Amino acid sequence: MRKIRVFCIASLLLLTSTALSQDRGFGAGIILGEPTGISLKSWLQPTKAFDVAVAWSFEGENSFTLHADYLNHNFGLIRVEKGRLPFYYGIGGRIKFEGDGAEGDDDPRVGVRVPLGLAYLVENVTLDLFVELAPILDLVPETEFRVHAAIGARYFF
């Protein structure tokens, strides 16, 4: 009887962990839009996460770009029947490498990002789907304002 109880409790914990795993752990997937590439997310606390994208930018000159953001999630703002739909916002930075590295090419662009988005955490699946807008203020080599938009998906391990 004790073995059955231990098995039931362990199974319940495992199922609960799987159902909620998008708001903890590490996820990897894709981001499409501006930029387009690989998206990674790591949960630090139940409402706080860190995300990174290693991507290609098609804005202006095609270029390699990296961004990293610290995100806060509000799980109570939007209620859905299945899964969860937190609104998130944060602050981060980005670096964009333009040109082919030949002499005279543009310097890298360095800026501040303020991502705003929605992330749908699929019920009973370790997957999130997201859409975001990110106002960016480039500071180097010159000050310039722009807004990026993207959608994506990540699988959580």
Secondary structure, 3 states (H helix, E strand, C coil): CHHHHHHHHHHHHHHHHHHCHHHCCEEEEEEEECCEEEEEEEEEECCEEEEEEEEEECCCCCEEEEEEEEEEEECCCCCCCCCECCEEEEEEEEEEEECCCCCCCCCCEEEEECCEEEEEECCCCCEEEEEEEEEEEEEECCCEEEEEEEEEEEEEC
